[in-house]
Amino acid sequence: MSTKRIVQIGLVLSLFVAAFVSFYASANPDGLEFVAEQVGFLDTAKDSATGSSPLADYGLTGFEDERLSVGIAGIIGVLLTAVISFGLFTLIKKR
């Protein structure tokens, strides 16, 4: 199997996971948030500077349907990562 084919399959699988499976991710707090809650300093946390961005909190603002919001945000994230990665790899390959 060629490298190009493996990359294509990986991209399709990543898009599938981002669009459909990501909605079922755990809603429990991550490790740092959990420890902050246990130790007692979670209430001193400040909002992120990017907290009001269109893709904040793993969703796309402006959508009523949470499943659709999370799926579209995941697809956008995968595509942006792929475009940036392929661009960098192309630049590196030319050198």
Buried (B, 14 or more C-beta within 10 A) or exposed (E): EEEEEEBEEEBEEBBBEBBEEBBEEEEEEEEEEEEBEEEEEBEEEEEEEEEEEEBBEEBBEEBEEEBBBBBBBBBBBBBEEBEEEEEEEEEEEEE
